């Protein structure tokens, strides 16, 4: 069982996460506290669950070898080495390409979910979190590349898990990514092909999700690209924002980011 009362954060240097109210979370983060990822389960990313991303493929989805749009969720794993938290310093492996900053809703599983119906999906959700699903920009979509998506620190989560009872409309949440000096990138969970309940139903039809696991709703199409020296601030609705710094390969990140 993975349960959240209000806002679950894991301040850097503390052995265990804290479950605090909204005011406590705001005060803690306003002090400049860095955090670890507030979850430790398996994190699954979802591809092609944004209508614009699917539409951008055009006729390619009807070409060999697939010859049709995906009929089931396209998933990939963000392994343990990718996990990082609020105020992480992420290394950009090739600054000419940069790092795509995909802000996604993370669905945090509260109890074991196997063959869950869409109608009962909410009973298996402990809460939601903000996932920065980072990747080196690349064209492959049907076969997610480990080399591009599983770099150290390429899954920044948090700063908090927000209890499900605080999130009335997970299928209509505004998403924002701000890179300094640029116009903000905005999106919404409303553009998902499969919304939260249907995604859980379709995924658990063929695999079990365990308490503490996270599955992302998917990265919005045309997410911005960060380069060394950039700072990204990601937010979903009024939740506490997630801050990430990007550094070059010659710069050693300060402190522990995972």
C-alpha positions, 0 to 999 in steps of 0.5 A: 500500500502506498498512501498519501494524506496531503503532499508527500515530499522527500527533502534532500538529506532526510531519511524518509519523505514527509507528508505535509499540508499545502502550507507546509509544502510551500514553506519548505520549498520556498526556503530553497530546499532540494528534494529527492524523488518522492517515489521509489517504485518503477516509473513507466513512460507512455508514448504517443498518448498526446493527440498532437504527437500522434497527428504529427506522424501523419501517414507514417503510422500507416507505413510498415512495419506497423501499418496502423496507429498503436492499438495499446499503450506504448510504454518504456521504463525509466530505470533507477539511475534516471530518478532525480528530484527538485533542484537536480542538476542534470548533465546535457550529454550533447549540447548541440542537441540539448535535452527535451524537457517533457512535462508529464502528469505522473499517476502514482499507484496506491495498491496493486492493480491488475485488470482494473476497469476504467470505472474502478481505476481511481480506487488504485491511485494514491496521488499524482506528481509532476514528471520531467521525462527528459530525453535527447531529441530523436525521431524514433517513437515506436521503439524508445531508445535507452541511449536517449531516454535513460541517461542519469537524472533523466527522470526528475520527479516531484517535488511532491506527490499530491494526494488524489483527493486534492486533484478533482480533474486529472484529465483537464490540468494545465501544464507549463514549462518555463525556460528563462528568456523564452516564452513559456511552453503550455499544454494540457492533460485534456489532449491525451488519447487515453485519459487517466482511467482508461490508460490504467485500464488498458495497461493493467489488462496486460501487466500488473502495477504495484503500489508506489509505481508511477505511470506517466500520462505522456509527454506533450508534443513539441516540448521545449529543448534545454541546453547547458546553463538553462534552468527549467521550471515545470508546473501542473496547475497550482501544484508546487513547481519542479525546478531543474538545472542543466549543466555541461559534461565538464561541470560536475553536479553539486550534491546528490540528485537522485 
